[in-house]
Amino acid sequence: MIKAKNFEYNTNAVSEKSHKTHIELYREYVEKTNEILQQLKDEPQHEKAHKNYSCHRSCKKELSYNLNSVVLHEMYFKNLGKGEGEPSSAFKQLANDFGYWKNDFIATAKSARGWCVSVFEQRTNKLCNILLDSYDTGVLMNMFPILVIDMYEHAYFAEHANNREEYIQRFMKNVNWNVANKRTESLL
């Protein structure tokens, strides 16, 4: 079983009220993840697992959705701050061209219906910006998340309404680069 983490309000990107509501949503994903894990543990009929439909298949599909939501939210809350630090030289080196990386990250966030994630792509040893329109669709293997922005409406709508660009710009000004840099350094 997993435990929900505490994420204190520590940003200028969204209001404290929005942050608290977002944390409640995250806690629901933790709760459902644990419920699914318990269901899988209690399920006595593993031999009835089937590709077209089975309790086991349904639980595994929902586990990937809910657990990915937990992980993405935790990474998002950790890298959201008040603009602490600067991108490290290691981060910039992985980005290859920091100006291009930043423009691409913003464009990817604008294009995403769910998440924009800057990942370390292990084949090329470079950063790559990907978008995930759902928690369990578009997740690529062999990649390690470095910087995560939630682009679902629940993350920004209360303050920014439909102005996604304003939210993205406020996020970029409030990145906790110390967290992103630590994630980067763990790869090197």
N, C-alpha and C positions, 0 to 999 in steps of 0.2 A: 504494500500500500504506500501511497505517496502522501506527503503533507503539503498543504498550501503554505507558501512563504508569505512573510509580511513585507509589504512594499510601502514605505512611508511616502507621503506626498512630498516630492522634491523636484518640482519642475515649473517652468513658466510656459510650457507648451500647451497645457490644458488646465482647467480649473480644478480645485480640490474636490468639488462635487463630482465632476466627470471622472476624476481619478478613482474616487470611492466607488462609484457605480461600475467602473471598469474592473476594479478589484473583485467586486461581487460576482461579476460574470466569470472572471478567472476562477474563483472559488467553486462555482458551479461545474466547471470543466474538471477540476480536481475531484470533486465529489462523484461525478459520473465516471471518471476514469477508475476510481476505486471501486465503484459499483460493478463495472465491467470486469475488472480484475478478480473481484470476488466471485462473480458469476462463472468466469472461466475456471477458477479453482474448484468451485462446487459442482461444476458440470460433470456428471458421471458418465456421459455418453460420448466420449471422444471418438469412439468407433463409428458414430453416426455423422461425423463431419463430412460435408459434401460441398462441391464447388458451386452448385446451383442454388442450394439453400440448406442451411443448417444453423442451429443455435451457435455453434462454434464459429462458423463463417461470419455470421452477423456480429457476434461479439468482437471478432478480430478486426472487422471493418470499422466498427464504432470505436474500438480502442485506438486505432491509428488516427482517427479524426480528433478524439478527445485528448489523447496524450500529446499529439502535435500542438494542439491549442494550448495546453499547459506549458509546454516548452517554449513556444513562440512568445506567449505572454510574459513568461518569466524573463526571457532575454530582452524583450521590449522594455519592461519596467526597469530592469537593471541598467540598460543603456540610455534611458531617458533621465535627464538631470537638469542642471542649470548651466550647461555649457562648460563643464569642467575639463581642463586640459586642452590639448591640441592633438591632432593626428600624429602619431609617432613616425619616426623615419622608417621603421619596419612596416607600418601600415601603408605609408606612401610608397614604399618599395613594392609591396604586394599589389598596390593599386596600379603600378607601372606609370600611369599618367594621372596624377591626382585630380587635375582639372577635368579631364574626360570622365574619370570615375565619378566625381561629384555630380556632374551634369547628367550622367547616365543613371545614377542612383535616384536623383530627383525625377527624371523622366520615367523611370521604372515605377516609382511610387505613384506618380500621376496615372500610370497605366494600370495599376493593380486594383483589383476589386477586394482583395483580402490583405495581403502582406507584400512588402518589399523587403528582401533580405540580401545583404551583401555577404557573399560566402567566399571562403577560401576554396578554390577548386584545385584538388590535389593532383590532377593530371598536368595542369599547366603551372602550378604553384603561383597563381595570381588570384586577385579578387574578381569576382563575377557577380553582377547584380541580377537577381531573379525575382519573378513575381509568382505569388501563390494566390490563386483565386479562391482556394478553399484550403482548409487546414491539412488535408491529405491528398491534394491534387497538385502536381507540379513539383513535389519534393524530389530533388535529385540526389542520387547516391554519390558518395565520394566527395561530399562538400561539407564544410564546417561553417556555421553561421558566425559572423563577426558583428554585424550591425543590423538591427531589426526595427522596422516601423510598421505599426498596425494601421492598415488603410481601410478597415471596415468602418462604416459610418459611426458605430458606437464609440470609436476612439476620438472623434473630432466634432461631430455634428452639433453638440450642445453649444460650443464656443464659435465654431467656424461655419455652421450651416453647410451649404454646398461649396464653400470656398476651400477646396482641398489644397490648393497651392499655398494659401496662408498657413494652414496647418503644417504642411511639409516644411515651409520656410521656418516656422517656429520650432519644429522638431530639430531641424539642422542647427539652429542657433543654441539648442538646449541639449545636444548630445553629450553624454558623459563619455568623453574620449578616453578617460582613464580605464573604463570598462572595456571599450572596443580595443584599446591598445593591449590590455591584459589578455584578451581573447587571442589577439594576433600573436603576442609573444609566446603563448602556450603552444603554438604551432611550429615555432622555430627552434 
